[in-house]
């Protein structure tokens, strides 16, 4: 069975799964023009000497616009949250998919674990290698500052009980709803997670240029109170 196949504006992705481990594939985030349908888990081989068999999780990806689209999936145990990320970059022209580029990012080798002591508890997250992190402490509060490898801009992460306007844009990551506010120029300026973590994009940090790294960080950030 092919790992990737495509037909017209659809891409069919088969991702390996080790049965009996509790790990499963799930969609983290997609570009707006993409729809992903989970076609389920299928066993293709069983080893009598092992506790479980091996199989695949199948996904059907439909792209509704030309250009480059992105799909981010994650292989994890649902109760743990963190896992391995699969990045698919899909290019389309005249309503037909012309190419699919995959990149598998393993947490153990491509991420660094970062923790910071904020006023209301510990912030825990995995940061893609190349980003630098340091804690910033003030008399009233503290935050974690991250800078990308290219040095363009920074991101300040803090915990806050402040609320964001209901008119803020919605961003869905791993089935959870995040809030997204923009500045006067239309650039993303703040992302708020369901755990009330505020990600402030500052000093010209571009959401679109670093979208894959940022989505993965939003997805795995945890506030341990």
C-alpha positions, 0 to 999 in steps of 0.5 A: 500500500502506498504511503501517499497517493493523489488524484485531482485535488485529493491526497490520500495519506497512510501513516503507520501505527504500532497497535497496542501502544496507545499511540494514534494519529490525529489532525492538529491544524490545516490551512483554511483551504484544506479539508481532512477526513479521517478514514480510520485505522486498518490492521495490515499485519499481525505478529503472533509474538507481539502484544498487538499488530501493525496498521495504518491510519488513513486520511483523505485530504481535499485541497480547494485552492491553488498554491501551497497548503499545509497539514499538520498531524500528530502521533501521540497518546491522547492523554499525554498530549505531546508526540511526533508531528507530521508536516505535509506541504501540498502544492496545487495548480489549476485545481490539481495537486502537483506535489506533496512534501513530507517532514516528520519532526520527532520530539526527541531530536527536533524539540527541546523541553522548556519550562518557566516558573510563572506567577500561577504555576509552571509553563511547560512546552517543547520548542523546536530546536533553533529557538532560544528561550529565557525567562523575563521576571518583573516585580509584578509578573514573569513571562517566557521569551522565545526568539526564532532561529532567524532572529526576526522578532520575539514571542512573549508567553504569559499566563493571564486571567484577562479575557479576549473579545468574542469578536476575535478570530478563532483558530482550531488546533487539535480540536480545541479553539484558540483565540487570535487577535490582530493589530491595525495592520492585520498581522496576528499579534496575540494567540490565547490558548484554552489554558489562558496562556497568552502568546504575544508576537512582538518585534515583527515576529511573523505568524505566517513565516513561522506558522508551523513552529508556532502551531506546534508550540501552541499545541503542546504548551501546558500550564501546570498549576 
